[in-house]
Amino acid sequence: MFHKNIKLILAGLLVVAGIWQFTESNIGNGIFLILLTAIPIFLYFKNEFILLAFLKLRKQDFEGAKKWLAYIKNPEAALVRKQQGYFNYLHGIMLSQTNINQAEKHFKKAIELGLSMDMDLAVAKLNLAGVAMSRRRKLEATNLLNEAKKLDKQGMLKEQITMMKEQMKKI
């Protein structure tokens, strides 16, 4: 995996090489190099290992997703801010199956760093509400559930939110 700035340098070099090919009257090569510049720019904003981890999670392959995320050794240097948020979000989802304390830390850090989609933010807040509810922090859980309900515009989490509210009445 390349450092995020190396990806930008590579894109710059490809643009320079494309312009050089234009000046040498190799128009086809220049167009190809300019189009090839899109790959490192895309990978600057969407990390390849995070994309592969999301694909593994779609198939419920948690071990495979952990393997892909393990390739990211230093997330602060290799990822932009939103990608760091998704890095922590993915770790939180995987750890929520086994270690709730670690999952809570990852979800809080993911929310702090920012997630681009409201649905992902709603899932993170819903999981944090579950952790707060398990620790008998009813007020915090209620606030997080209300925030998750506001963020869930498609109604995909409606059933889970109502189920958690029913469980909260028992506390």
N, C-alpha and C positions, 0 to 999 in steps of 0.2 A: 504494500500500500504506500502511496506517495503522500508526502506532506501537502497540505492544501495549497501552499504557495508554489510548490513545484508544478502543480497542475496548471496554475495561471501562467507560469513561465513557459511551460510546454505549449500552451495555447498561443502565447505571444510569439514564440519561435515559429510555430506553424503559420501564423499570419505573415510574419516576415519572409519565410520561405515561399509562401504563396505569392506575395508581392514580387519577390525576386523572380519567380517563374513567369509572372506576367511581363516583367521587363525584358526577359530573355525570349519573349514571344512563344512561350509554352503555356498557352491559355488553358488547355485541359488540365495540365498539372496544377496550375495556379488555382483553378476552381476546385479541384479535388482537395488541395491542401486547406483552402479556406473552409470548405465543408467539413473537413476532418477536424477543424478547430472546435466544432460543436461538441465533440466527445469529451475532451478534458474540461470544457466549461460546464457541461452537464454534470460530470462527475465531481466538480467543485461544489455544486449546490446539492446534489443527490449522491451521497456516498455509496459506492458499489456494494460494500459489505452490509450496510444497513438495508439496502434494497433486497439483497439475497436473504438476509435474516427475516424480513417481512414475508418473502415468498415461502420460506420454511414454516413460519408461523401460520400462514394460511392453510397449510397442510397438517397443522397441529404437531409439527416435528420440533419440539422444544430443544432437543439435543443438537439438531442440525443448526438451529438459530443461534444457540450458544456458541457453536463452533465458528460460525461466521462472525459473530460479535467479538470472539476472542482474538481475531486477526487485528482488531483495532487496539493497539497497545497504549497509545497516548491520545485519548479523545480530545483533549484541549488543543493539541497541536495539529491534529489531523482533520478535525471537523469544525465547521462553522457553528455558530450558536444554536440554530434550530436543529442541526444534526445532533449536537450534544444532547438536546432535549429528547430527541427520538431515541438516541442511544440509551439514555436513562429510562425512558418509557418502556423500551423493549426489555431491558433488564428487570424493570418493575413487574411487567406482565409475567415473565418467566419465574421470577422469585415469588410471586404471589401464590404460586402453587405449593411452595415449600416453606419459605421463610418470610413471614409477614413483616417483621421488623425491618429487614433489609429492603423489602419491596416498598415499604412506606418511605424510606429515605430516597429511593430512586424515583418514586412518583413525585415527591415534593420537589426534588431537584429538576425533574422534567417540566413541571409546571412553572418553576422559577425561570428556567432557561427558555421556555416557550415551545408550544406545539402549534403547527400551522393549521391543523384542521380542528374544528370545534368538536367533532365526534371523538377524536383522540383525547382532547382535554376533558370531555365529559366522562370518558371511560376512566381516566386517571383520577378524577374527582370522585367517581363512584367507588373505585377501589379504596381510595383514602377514607371515604365515608364508612366502608365496611371495616377498615382497620380501626377507625375511631369508635365505631359501634362495638367492636369486640373488646375494646378497652374501656367501655362504659362511659365514653365521652359523648353524651347524647346531643348536646348543643352543637358541638363541632360537626358531628355526623349529620345533623339536620341542616346546617348551613351548607355543607358540601353536597348533600343530596339536592337541595334547592338550586345550587349553582349548576349541578349536572343536569337537572331537569331543564333549566334555561338554555343550556348549550345543546341539548338533544332536540334539534329542530325536526329531524325525520321521525322521531318517536321510536327509534330502535331500542332504546334502553328503558322504555316506559314500564315494561313488565318487571324488570329488575329493580327499578326505583320504587314501584309500588310494593314489591315483595320486601324490600329493605325497610320501607316505612311501616309495614305490618309487623316486622320483627322488632322494630324499634319501640312499638307500643308495648311489647312484652317486657322491655327492660325497665 
